[in-house]
């Protein structure tokens, strides 16, 4: 069962806190695409998409979509003042040259060491990896926004990824509907809890051991 809109927006709002003025930010499909809706007008950034847009704005209002303007997932977007279009070769060139400050991605699994598996479930038909491998390796900061558990209730934060890897040791921050983890040299560090979840809830639903911050931030619903 998918999560509600309010929860998705809560996660996107938390991810938006990592964004600072002047950054170039790449957004994956799904929850990451909601992030621009939660930035203040004072935060001036350029959102980047692999299909060739730099300068995406918030999602358009219903009925105001431009059929020729979409993100890499095919969903309608807007363009900010100063935004530009390129071909995919230049868009990927920006990624590979390290010009992207933050990428915010969904994932199927993340290991306690920050390994990322987000592109395929063996036996399932998918359109391809897209830009995930380049983004995971070359973005200056990698943030994963995902459900804490899969549709079967199995943990998505695990000791070792069992799905094909996108990239190893690349994730810096994990945001789920329950909690926020930093990936450190000593392993995962739980730093924040979303209401109404408790520390016990997170321990039960997480598939690996993690350290706990001395000052856990509790984020109200």
Buried (B, 14 or more C-beta within 10 A) or exposed (E): EEBEEEBBBBBBBBBBEBBEEEBBBBBBBBBBBBBBEBBEEEBBBBBBBBBBBBBBBBBBEEEEBEEEBBBBBEEBBBBBEEBEBBEEEEBBEBBEEEBBBBBBBBBBBBBBBBBBBBBBEEEEEEEEEBBBBBBBBBBEBBBBBBBBBEEEEEBBBBEEBEBBBBBBEBBBBBBBBBBBBBBEEEBBBBBBBBEEBEEEBBEEBBBBEBBEEEEEEEBEE
